[in-house]
Amino acid sequence: MFNIAITQQEYLTYILKDLTTNSRLEIVPEKGGIVTKWSLQGQDILYLDVERFKNPNLSVRGGIPVLFPICGNLPDNIFYYDDRQYSLKQHGFARDLPWKVLGQSTDKSAKIILSLKSNSETLAVYPFEFELIFSYELQGNKLIINQSYENKSTVEIPLSFGFHPYFYCEDKNQLSLDFPAQEYQSKTGDKIHAFDGKLDYNVPEIDIAFTKLAGQTASFSDRKRNLKIDLNYSDDFSTLVFWTVKDKNYICVEPWSSPRNSINTGKQLKYLKPQEIGHAIFTIEIESLSLTF
């Protein structure tokens, strides 16, 4: 049985539930269409810095922020197009703007459909008309995010898209990573390192990118919490970023359609022709080692 409720917290929040498996998901459309919380049989799957979330002047650290029309940051926050400069801040603007609720259903899952359209604010920094339509579907131990990206401009548009999920993790030394890659590069891209599934969590920060993916599934196991989490993504996503900070109870495993600064370099960048609609899918599945579904 599925249920959707609406409650007024810091923001109007939609609560999606799968009552059979005791799975609960919270989404805040007006603050970037963000998933803020997900719990399964009482265990928190996601991390959320509540105080930062309440402060409109700070970026959110937690949940599943949406990245569009860029992933990562640009040198000096500058995007060059048609002999002009535009200012695009890190990860773009989709995670900060209000999304519109287009519909919801509880037939075969708890599902909500959200939309973000270009406006005068977005056109000032990204001179293209677009519409994004995302459906968030909760079904048992699985969250499915179907995405459509429509070019409503009269010219071809460049874009990058992705997600920035913060997974709750109390002890990173109890993690086991299974990523479809044998190497990763540093944030600046100037160093390549071999990857054997192990990382040093004693350093102040880890910010690395896997740009040569051999498959569409990345997994990690948290032995302390007896959880295994699978991330499945369509082949639209070419890059997987891993980010964490020492002494913080989260890790971020982020599927990106293209690497940092690709909107300027063109590396693995996506394009949409006028009126073209691109589709992508991202699924998170909890394969708990102890819970039953």
C-alpha positions as CSV (number, residue, x, y, z in Angstrom):
1,M,0.0,0.0,0.0
2,F,1.3,3.4,-0.9
3,N,0.5,6.9,0.5
4,I,1.4,10.5,-0.1
5,A,0.9,13.2,2.5
6,I,1.7,16.9,2.5
7,T,3.0,18.7,5.6
8,Q,4.2,22.2,6.3
9,Q,7.7,22.1,7.8
10,E,10.3,24.7,7.0
11,Y,8.9,24.3,3.5
12,L,5.9,22.5,2.1
13,T,7.0,18.9,2.1
14,Y,5.6,15.9,0.3
15,I,6.0,12.6,2.2
16,L,5.9,9.4,0.0
17,K,5.4,6.1,1.8
18,D,5.4,2.4,1.0
19,L,3.5,1.2,4.0
20,T,4.2,-2.5,3.3
21,T,8.0,-2.1,3.6
22,N,8.0,0.9,5.9
23,S,9.8,3.0,3.4
24,R,9.5,6.8,3.7
25,L,10.7,9.6,1.4
26,E,10.4,13.4,1.8
27,I,10.6,15.8,-1.1
28,V,10.6,19.6,-1.0
29,P,9.5,20.9,-4.4
30,E,10.0,24.6,-3.6
31,K,13.6,24.2,-2.6
32,G,15.2,22.7,-5.7
33,G,12.9,19.7,-6.0
34,I,15.2,18.1,-3.4
35,V,14.7,14.7,-1.7
36,T,15.6,15.6,1.9
37,K,15.1,12.3,3.7
38,W,14.7,8.6,3.0
39,S,14.3,6.0,5.7
40,L,13.8,2.3,5.3
41,Q,12.5,0.2,8.2
42,G,13.7,2.9,10.6
43,Q,17.2,3.3,9.1
44,D,18.2,6.7,7.6
45,I,19.5,6.2,4.1
46,L,20.4,9.9,3.6
47,Y,22.2,12.5,5.5
48,L,20.9,16.0,6.0
49,D,22.5,19.1,7.7
50,V,19.2,20.5,9.0
51,E,20.6,23.8,10.1
52,R,22.1,24.5,6.6
53,F,18.8,23.4,5.1
54,K,16.9,26.0,7.1
55,N,19.3,28.8,6.1
56,P,18.3,30.2,2.6
57,N,21.7,31.8,2.2
58,L,23.6,28.5,2.4
59,S,23.7,25.6,-0.1
60,V,22.1,22.4,1.1
61,R,24.3,19.7,2.4
62,G,22.3,16.6,2.4
63,G,19.5,14.8,0.6
64,I,19.7,14.4,-3.1
65,P,20.3,17.8,-4.8
66,V,19.6,18.1,-8.6
67,L,22.5,19.3,-10.7
68,F,21.7,21.3,-13.9
69,P,22.8,22.8,-16.3
70,I,26.3,22.0,-15.0
71,C,27.9,19.5,-12.7
72,G,30.8,20.8,-10.5
73,N,32.2,24.2,-10.7
74,L,33.6,26.4,-13.5
75,P,36.9,28.4,-13.4
76,D,35.8,31.8,-11.9
77,N,32.2,30.6,-12.3
78,I,32.3,31.7,-16.0
79,F,30.4,30.0,-18.9
80,Y,31.4,31.1,-22.4
81,Y,28.9,31.0,-25.2
82,D,28.6,32.9,-28.5
83,D,31.4,35.3,-27.6
84,R,29.7,36.2,-24.3
85,Q,30.4,35.4,-20.7
86,Y,27.8,34.1,-18.3
87,S,28.1,33.5,-14.5
88,L,27.1,30.0,-13.4
89,K,27.7,29.0,-9.9
90,Q,28.7,25.5,-8.8
91,H,26.3,22.7,-9.8
92,G,24.0,25.2,-11.6
93,F,20.7,26.6,-10.4
94,A,18.2,23.8,-10.5
95,R,18.9,22.8,-6.8
96,D,18.0,26.4,-5.7
97,L,14.9,27.2,-7.7
98,P,11.3,26.2,-6.9
99,W,9.9,23.3,-8.9
100,K,6.2,22.8,-9.7
101,V,4.2,19.7,-8.8
102,L,2.6,18.3,-12.0
103,G,1.0,15.3,-10.5
104,Q,1.1,12.4,-8.0
105,S,-0.1,8.8,-7.8
106,T,-0.3,5.9,-5.4
107,D,-1.4,3.1,-7.7
108,K,1.7,0.9,-8.1
109,S,4.1,3.1,-6.1
110,A,4.3,6.4,-4.3
111,K,5.1,8.8,-7.2
112,I,5.3,12.5,-7.6
113,I,6.1,14.4,-10.8
114,L,7.9,17.8,-10.7
115,S,8.8,20.4,-13.4
116,L,11.3,23.2,-13.7
117,K,11.0,25.7,-16.6
118,S,13.4,28.4,-17.8
119,N,12.6,31.9,-16.7
120,S,14.1,35.4,-16.7
121,E,16.4,34.4,-13.8
122,T,17.8,31.3,-15.6
123,L,18.0,33.0,-19.0
124,A,20.3,35.7,-17.5
125,V,23.0,33.0,-16.7
126,Y,22.1,30.3,-19.1
127,P,20.6,31.8,-22.3
128,F,18.4,28.8,-23.3
129,E,14.8,27.9,-22.9
130,F,14.1,24.5,-21.4
131,E,11.8,22.3,-19.3
132,L,12.8,19.6,-16.9
133,I,10.3,17.0,-15.8
134,F,11.3,14.5,-13.1
135,S,9.3,11.7,-11.6
136,Y,10.3,10.4,-8.2
137,E,8.9,6.9,-7.6
138,L,9.2,5.1,-4.2
139,Q,8.7,1.4,-4.4
140,G,9.8,-0.8,-1.5
141,N,13.6,-0.6,-1.2
142,K,13.9,1.3,-4.4
143,L,13.9,5.0,-5.5
144,I,13.5,5.5,-9.2
145,I,14.1,9.0,-10.7
146,N,13.0,9.3,-14.3
147,Q,14.1,12.5,-16.0
148,S,13.3,14.4,-19.2
149,Y,15.2,17.4,-20.5
150,E,13.5,19.4,-23.2
151,N,15.1,22.1,-25.3
152,K,12.5,24.8,-26.0
153,S,15.0,27.1,-27.7
154,T,15.5,27.6,-31.4
155,V,19.2,26.7,-31.1
156,E,21.1,23.7,-29.9
157,I,21.8,23.8,-26.3
158,P,24.7,22.4,-24.2
159,L,24.0,20.9,-20.8
160,S,25.2,18.7,-18.1
161,F,23.0,17.0,-15.5
162,G,23.4,14.8,-12.5
163,F,22.6,14.2,-8.8
164,H,24.5,14.7,-5.5
165,P,23.2,12.2,-3.1
166,Y,24.4,12.3,0.5
167,F,24.4,8.9,2.1
168,Y,24.5,8.6,5.8
169,C,27.6,6.9,7.1
170,E,28.9,6.8,10.7
171,D,32.1,4.9,10.1
172,K,33.8,5.2,6.7
173,N,36.4,2.6,7.6
174,Q,33.5,0.1,7.5
175,L,32.8,0.9,3.8
176,S,33.4,-1.4,0.9
177,L,33.3,0.3,-2.5
178,D,32.5,-1.5,-5.8
179,F,32.7,1.0,-8.6
180,P,33.0,0.1,-12.3
181,A,36.3,1.8,-12.8
182,Q,40.0,1.0,-12.3
183,E,41.3,4.6,-11.9
184,Y,40.2,8.0,-10.8
185,Q,41.4,11.6,-11.2
186,S,41.9,14.4,-8.7
187,K,39.4,17.3,-8.6
188,T,41.8,19.4,-10.7
189,G,42.2,16.5,-13.2
190,D,46.0,16.7,-13.2
191,K,46.6,13.4,-11.4
192,I,45.4,9.9,-12.2
193,H,45.4,7.2,-9.5
194,A,44.8,3.5,-9.7
195,F,41.6,2.3,-7.8
196,D,41.3,-1.0,-6.0
197,G,38.2,-0.2,-4.0
198,K,40.0,1.4,-1.1
199,L,40.4,5.1,-0.1
200,D,42.1,6.9,2.8
201,Y,39.3,8.5,4.9
202,N,41.8,10.1,7.3
203,V,42.6,12.9,4.8
204,P,40.6,16.2,5.3
205,E,38.7,15.8,2.1
206,I,38.2,13.3,-0.8
207,D,37.0,14.8,-4.0
208,I,37.7,12.5,-7.0
209,A,36.1,11.6,-10.3
210,F,35.8,8.3,-12.1
211,T,35.6,9.2,-15.8
212,K,36.2,5.9,-17.4
213,L,33.2,3.8,-16.3
214,A,32.9,0.2,-17.5
215,G,29.3,-0.2,-16.4
216,Q,26.1,1.4,-15.2
217,T,26.1,0.2,-11.6
218,A,28.1,1.4,-8.6
219,S,27.7,-0.1,-5.2
220,F,28.9,0.2,-1.7
221,S,28.4,-1.7,1.5
222,D,28.3,-0.3,5.0
223,R,29.3,-3.1,7.3
224,K,28.6,-1.1,10.4
225,R,24.9,-0.6,9.4
226,N,24.6,-3.9,7.5
227,L,23.5,-2.1,4.4
228,K,24.4,-2.5,0.7
229,I,23.3,0.3,-1.7
230,D,23.3,0.0,-5.5
231,L,23.2,3.0,-7.8
232,N,22.0,2.2,-11.3
233,Y,22.1,4.9,-14.0
234,S,21.5,5.0,-17.7
235,D,24.4,5.4,-20.1
236,D,23.7,9.2,-20.2
237,F,25.9,9.4,-17.1
238,S,29.6,9.2,-18.0
239,T,31.1,10.3,-14.7
240,L,30.9,9.2,-11.1
241,V,32.2,11.6,-8.4
242,F,33.0,10.5,-4.9
243,W,33.1,13.3,-2.2
244,T,33.4,13.3,1.5
245,V,34.8,15.4,4.4
246,K,36.6,14.0,7.4
247,D,34.5,13.7,10.6
248,K,31.3,14.2,8.7
249,N,28.7,11.4,8.7
250,Y,28.2,11.2,4.9
251,I,29.6,10.1,1.7
252,C,28.5,11.4,-1.7
253,V,28.4,9.1,-4.8
254,E,27.3,11.3,-7.6
255,P,26.4,10.3,-11.2
256,W,27.2,13.1,-13.6
257,S,26.4,13.3,-17.4
258,S,29.8,14.9,-18.0
259,P,32.9,16.0,-16.0
260,R,33.6,19.3,-14.4
261,N,33.8,22.3,-16.7
262,S,32.6,20.3,-19.7
263,I,30.3,23.1,-20.7
264,N,33.5,25.1,-21.6
265,T,35.8,22.2,-22.7
266,G,33.1,20.2,-24.5
267,K,34.4,17.0,-23.0
268,Q,31.6,14.4,-23.0
269,L,29.2,17.3,-23.0
270,K,25.5,16.6,-23.9
271,Y,23.6,18.6,-26.5
272,L,20.0,18.9,-27.4
273,K,18.7,20.1,-30.7
274,P,15.8,22.5,-30.9
275,Q,12.6,20.9,-29.5
276,E,14.5,17.7,-28.7
277,I,13.8,15.8,-25.4
278,G,16.5,13.8,-23.7
279,H,15.7,11.1,-21.2
280,A,17.7,9.6,-18.4
281,I,17.1,7.3,-15.3
282,F,18.7,7.0,-12.0
283,T,17.8,4.3,-9.4
284,I,18.9,3.8,-5.9
285,E,18.2,0.4,-4.4
286,I,18.9,-0.8,-0.8
287,E,20.0,-4.4,-0.7
288,S,20.1,-4.7,3.0
289,L,22.0,-7.6,4.5
290,S,19.6,-7.9,7.4
291,L,16.3,-6.2,6.5
292,T,13.5,-8.1,4.7
293,F,11.3,-6.7,2.0
